[in-house]
Amino acid sequence: MNYIKLLNAAFEKFYFDDRLNPTHISLYMALFQEWNSCRFMDEFYVNRRDVMRCAKIGSKSTYHRCIVELDSWQYLSYFPSNNPYKGSKIKMAIIGTSDEPVVGQYNPILEQLAEQYHPRGVPLEGHHHPKNGQVVNLHRPIGGQALVSETNNIKQENYIKQPKGWQAVFVFFEEKGFDADEAKKFFEHYQTRNWQTGDGKEIRDWRAVAINWMDRTEIFDEENKPNKKQASQIKDNL
């Protein structure tokens, strides 16, 4: 899994989901960090008290309400445990990404982030797998895997060929000071052309094309402004 890609996709979904409040996001991030410390396993177990402490949630009812709502809104799958000695099971949803395997080098920075949530040497039940009578250290990569891909893969994330939807275009144009009408013109123009340039080549980065579109729009508007000074001179001559 790509740590940065997963996190960016989650925040983008947060932006457009008006059902969420800060408690939902805080709880999701606590579970996401636990998922990270478990090396993005398909399923993992959590201790409610530890998650509440990480998410800064003081009420059990608030915790249960939020985690059930995150489950119903398909941010995760929640399997509550009836056993007081065994944590509940969580399966995080893969938001807006593919789940291809990640190849790269071990990243000690992300290891330190994982340690801030669960200190080394204090594993929770369900978070370790005995092998030959010994506990596997969760904070080390297994089979050459790392939490994030290598540098080349990260650089590729900077180039997005197509926007994920009209909303992404609107937000980008709004950040640059352009209105929704201009964003709609841009989106419909390239959507009908299957996101290809005029010479039929596939667009490498739609954001770069959008900036070029904005620049041309500003030049066009500037060139078509009425020249008030010239108009007054003509009036005086008359």
C-alpha positions as CSV (number, residue, x, y, z in Angstrom):
1,M,0.0,0.0,0.0
2,N,1.1,3.6,-0.6
3,Y,0.7,5.5,2.6
4,I,0.6,9.0,1.0
5,K,-1.8,7.9,-1.7
6,L,-4.2,6.3,0.8
7,L,-4.1,9.4,3.0
8,N,-4.7,11.9,0.2
9,A,-7.6,9.9,-1.1
10,A,-9.2,9.8,2.3
11,F,-8.8,13.6,2.8
12,E,-10.3,14.2,-0.6
13,K,-13.3,12.1,0.3
14,F,-13.6,14.0,3.6
15,Y,-13.8,17.3,1.8
16,F,-17.0,16.4,-0.1
17,D,-18.7,14.4,2.6
18,D,-20.9,16.7,4.6
19,R,-22.0,13.9,7.0
20,L,-18.7,13.9,8.7
21,N,-17.8,15.9,11.8
22,P,-14.4,16.4,13.5
23,T,-15.0,13.3,15.7
24,H,-15.5,11.0,12.7
25,I,-12.3,12.3,11.1
26,S,-10.3,12.0,14.4
27,L,-11.5,8.4,14.8
28,Y,-10.7,7.5,11.2
29,M,-7.2,8.9,11.5
30,A,-6.6,6.9,14.8
31,L,-7.7,3.7,13.0
32,F,-5.7,4.6,9.9
33,Q,-2.6,5.0,12.1
34,E,-3.3,1.6,13.7
35,W,-3.7,0.2,10.2
36,N,-0.3,1.7,9.3
37,S,1.3,0.2,12.3
38,C,-0.1,-3.2,11.3
39,R,1.6,-2.8,7.8
40,F,-1.8,-2.3,6.1
41,M,-3.1,-5.8,6.9
42,D,-6.4,-6.7,5.3
43,E,-7.9,-7.0,8.8
44,F,-6.6,-6.1,12.2
45,Y,-7.8,-5.9,15.8
46,V,-8.1,-2.8,17.9
47,N,-8.4,-2.0,21.6
48,R,-11.2,0.5,22.1
49,R,-9.5,2.4,25.0
50,D,-6.3,2.9,23.0
51,V,-8.2,4.1,19.9
52,M,-10.4,6.5,22.0
53,R,-7.2,7.9,23.6
54,C,-5.6,8.4,20.3
55,A,-8.7,10.0,18.7
56,K,-9.3,12.1,21.9
57,I,-12.8,10.7,22.3
58,G,-14.0,10.7,25.9
59,S,-17.4,9.0,25.5
60,K,-18.0,5.3,24.8
61,S,-21.4,6.2,23.2
62,T,-19.7,8.7,20.9
63,Y,-17.0,6.2,19.9
64,H,-19.6,3.5,19.1
65,R,-21.9,5.9,17.2
66,C,-19.0,7.3,15.0
67,I,-17.5,3.9,14.2
68,V,-20.9,2.5,13.3
69,E,-21.5,5.5,11.0
70,L,-18.1,5.1,9.4
71,D,-19.0,1.5,8.7
72,S,-22.4,2.4,7.2
73,W,-20.7,5.1,5.1
74,Q,-18.2,2.6,3.7
75,Y,-15.1,4.1,5.2
76,L,-14.4,0.8,6.9
77,S,-15.9,-2.5,8.0
78,Y,-16.5,-2.9,11.8
79,F,-16.8,-6.3,13.4
80,P,-17.5,-5.8,17.2
81,S,-16.2,-8.4,19.6
82,N,-18.3,-10.0,22.3
83,N,-15.1,-11.2,24.0
84,P,-13.8,-8.6,26.6
85,Y,-10.3,-10.1,26.1
86,K,-10.3,-9.7,22.4
87,G,-10.4,-6.4,20.5
88,S,-12.9,-5.6,17.7
89,K,-11.9,-6.4,14.2
90,I,-11.5,-3.6,11.6
91,K,-11.2,-3.8,7.8
92,M,-10.3,-0.4,6.3
93,A,-11.8,0.5,2.9
94,I,-9.4,1.2,0.0
95,I,-10.5,4.7,-1.0
96,G,-9.9,5.8,-4.6
97,T,-6.8,3.7,-5.0
98,S,-5.7,0.4,-6.4
99,D,-4.3,-2.2,-4.1
100,E,-1.3,-3.2,-6.1
101,P,1.8,-4.4,-4.1
102,V,4.3,-1.8,-3.2
103,V,8.0,-2.2,-3.9
104,G,10.5,0.0,-2.2
105,Q,13.0,0.4,0.6
106,Y,12.3,0.5,4.3
107,N,11.4,3.9,5.5
108,P,12.5,4.7,9.2
109,I,10.5,7.9,9.3
110,L,7.2,6.1,8.9
111,E,8.4,3.6,11.5
112,Q,8.8,6.4,14.0
113,L,5.2,7.5,13.2
114,A,4.0,4.0,13.9
115,E,5.9,3.9,17.2
116,Q,4.1,7.0,18.5
117,Y,0.8,5.2,18.4
118,H,2.0,1.8,19.8
119,P,5.4,1.9,21.6
120,R,7.9,-0.8,20.6
121,G,7.6,-3.9,22.9
122,V,4.0,-3.4,23.9
123,P,1.9,-5.2,21.2
124,L,-1.8,-5.5,21.6
125,E,-3.7,-8.8,21.2
126,G,-4.2,-9.6,17.6
127,H,-1.3,-7.4,16.5
128,H,1.4,-10.0,16.6
129,H,1.8,-13.4,15.1
130,P,4.0,-16.0,16.9
131,K,6.5,-17.7,14.7
132,N,8.5,-20.6,16.1
133,G,7.6,-19.5,19.6
134,Q,8.8,-15.9,19.1
135,V,6.9,-12.7,18.4
136,V,7.4,-11.1,15.1
137,N,8.4,-7.4,15.3
138,L,5.7,-5.4,13.6
139,H,7.9,-2.4,13.2
140,R,10.1,-4.0,10.6
141,P,9.3,-4.7,7.0
142,I,8.4,-8.2,6.0
143,G,9.5,-9.8,2.7
144,G,11.2,-6.6,1.5
145,Q,7.9,-4.5,1.7
146,A,7.9,-0.9,2.9
147,L,5.1,1.4,3.9
148,V,5.6,3.6,0.9
149,S,6.9,3.1,-2.6
150,E,10.2,4.3,-3.8
151,T,11.0,7.8,-4.9
152,N,10.1,7.2,-8.6
153,N,6.6,6.0,-7.6
154,I,6.1,9.1,-5.4
155,K,7.0,11.4,-8.2
156,Q,4.4,9.7,-10.5
157,E,1.8,10.7,-8.0
158,N,2.4,14.4,-8.9
159,Y,1.0,13.8,-12.4
160,I,-2.7,13.1,-12.7
161,K,-3.9,12.6,-16.2
162,Q,-7.6,13.1,-15.5
163,P,-9.5,14.7,-12.7
164,K,-11.6,12.4,-10.5
165,G,-14.7,14.4,-11.3
166,W,-16.2,17.8,-11.9
167,Q,-15.8,18.7,-8.2
168,A,-12.0,18.3,-8.3
169,V,-11.9,20.7,-11.2
170,F,-14.2,23.2,-9.5
171,V,-12.0,23.2,-6.3
172,F,-8.8,23.7,-8.3
173,F,-10.2,26.6,-10.3
174,E,-11.6,28.1,-7.1
175,E,-8.2,28.0,-5.5
176,K,-6.8,29.9,-8.5
177,G,-9.5,32.6,-8.3
178,F,-11.7,31.4,-11.1
179,D,-15.5,30.9,-11.0
180,A,-17.5,27.7,-11.5
181,D,-18.5,28.6,-15.0
182,E,-14.9,28.7,-16.2
183,A,-14.2,25.4,-14.5
184,K,-17.3,23.9,-16.2
185,K,-16.1,25.1,-19.6
186,F,-12.7,23.5,-19.1
187,F,-14.1,20.2,-17.8
188,E,-16.6,19.8,-20.6
189,H,-14.1,20.8,-23.2
190,Y,-11.6,18.1,-22.4
191,Q,-14.2,15.5,-21.2
192,T,-15.7,15.5,-24.7
193,R,-12.1,15.0,-26.1
194,N,-11.3,12.1,-23.8
195,W,-8.7,14.2,-22.1
196,Q,-6.4,14.5,-25.1
197,T,-4.6,17.5,-26.5
198,G,-5.4,19.0,-29.9
199,D,-2.9,16.8,-31.7
200,G,-4.5,13.7,-30.2
201,K,-1.9,13.0,-27.4
202,E,-3.0,11.9,-24.0
203,I,-2.8,14.7,-21.4
204,R,-0.1,14.0,-18.8
205,D,-1.3,16.3,-16.1
206,W,-4.7,17.9,-16.2
207,R,-3.8,20.5,-13.6
208,A,-1.0,21.9,-15.8
209,V,-3.4,22.1,-18.7
210,A,-5.9,23.9,-16.5
211,I,-3.3,26.5,-15.5
212,N,-2.6,27.1,-19.2
213,W,-6.3,27.4,-19.8
214,M,-6.5,30.1,-17.0
215,D,-3.6,32.0,-18.4
216,R,-5.2,32.1,-21.9
217,T,-8.5,33.2,-20.4
218,E,-6.8,36.1,-18.6
219,I,-5.0,37.2,-21.7
220,F,-8.2,37.0,-23.7
221,D,-10.1,39.1,-21.2
222,E,-7.3,41.6,-21.0
223,E,-7.2,42.0,-24.8
224,N,-10.9,42.5,-25.1
225,K,-11.3,45.1,-22.4
226,P,-12.5,48.4,-23.9
227,N,-9.8,51.1,-24.1
228,K,-11.4,53.9,-22.2
229,K,-8.5,56.3,-22.8
230,Q,-8.8,55.8,-26.6
231,A,-12.5,56.3,-26.5
232,S,-12.3,59.6,-24.7
233,Q,-9.7,60.9,-27.2
234,I,-12.0,60.1,-30.1
235,K,-14.9,61.9,-28.3
236,D,-12.7,65.0,-27.8
237,N,-11.6,65.0,-31.5
238,L,-15.2,64.9,-32.5
